[in-house]
């Protein structure tokens, strides 16, 4: 197979299932006999969230979904356990619920510099594992600088909204596809897979796309 299988992934850096799905998808790609090209796209689960939300993720979920706190805590424990099963140590006690638009702009900034996937991973780790703040420009610039990016250039791009239009374009494309939840994966522009599926499911779709390209299916 000459050309890599293109996989477009819509996700949010504040979505626990997106990080779990990322690990499961990576496991499928590692076992796949072929090349895979991944492009991440922006999706804001809660675009109206204030940058400096004063509360915990649990409180946010309880408020947003109208659920009792014990049920929310049970949901959080469940997703934390599932994250652990793929090697991720979620730390909900230190997470900062926030607005993710600037984080998405930073991913597009990194994409323009050929390092999109690296930035996506760094932001997910910062939010879910390290207790970092992924909503404020200065915090995002610190993270980027730690990866070797020019801090002043990052601040200038984020404050100017250089990549805001790219974020909006991703969101509009998601709407056009009918995507209303993430993670969502589009294989070769024609097969959609919703949710943090098991590696075997992703592997099956990759194999199907590869087979169709070779005229087997």
QUIUR-V887725 format. One record per pair of residues at least 6 apart in sequence whose C-alpha atoms are under 7 Angstrom apart, sorted by the first residue. I is the first residue (numbers start at 1). J is the second residue. If there is no record, write none. Layout:
i: [I/I]
j: [J/J]
This chain:
i: [4/4/4/5/5/5/5/6/6/6/6/6/7/7/7/7/7/7/7/8/8/8/8/8/8/8/9/9/9/9/9/9/9/10/10/10/10/10/10/10/10/11/11/11/11/11/11/11/12/12/12/12/12/13/13/14/17/17/18/18/18/19/20/20/20/21/21/21/23/24/24/25/25/27/28/28/28/28/32/41/42/42/42/42/43/44/47/49/49/50/50/51/51/51/51/52/53/53/56/56/57/57/58/58/61/62/62/62/80/83/83/89/90/90/91/91/94/95/95/95/96/96/98/99/100/100/102/102/102/103/103/104/105/105/105/105/107/107/107/108/108/109/110/110/123/126/127/127/133/134/137/137/141/141/141/142/144/145/182/182/183/183/183/184/184/184/185/185/185/186/186/211]
j: [35/36/37/35/36/37/188/36/37/38/187/188/37/38/39/185/186/187/188/38/39/40/41/185/186/187/39/40/41/183/184/185/186/40/41/42/43/182/183/184/185/18/41/42/43/182/183/184/18/42/43/44/45/123/124/127/183/196/182/183/196/124/83/86/196/183/196/197/86/198/199/199/202/199/199/200/202/203/203/170/104/167/170/171/171/100/99/98/99/98/99/98/99/135/136/98/97/98/96/97/95/97/72/73/72/68/69/72/90/89/90/129/128/129/128/129/131/127/128/131/131/133/135/135/134/135/135/137/158/134/135/167/158/163/164/167/116/119/120/116/163/163/116/119/134/132/133/134/139/140/155/158/151/154/155/151/151/151/194/195/194/195/196/193/194/195/192/193/194/192/193/217]
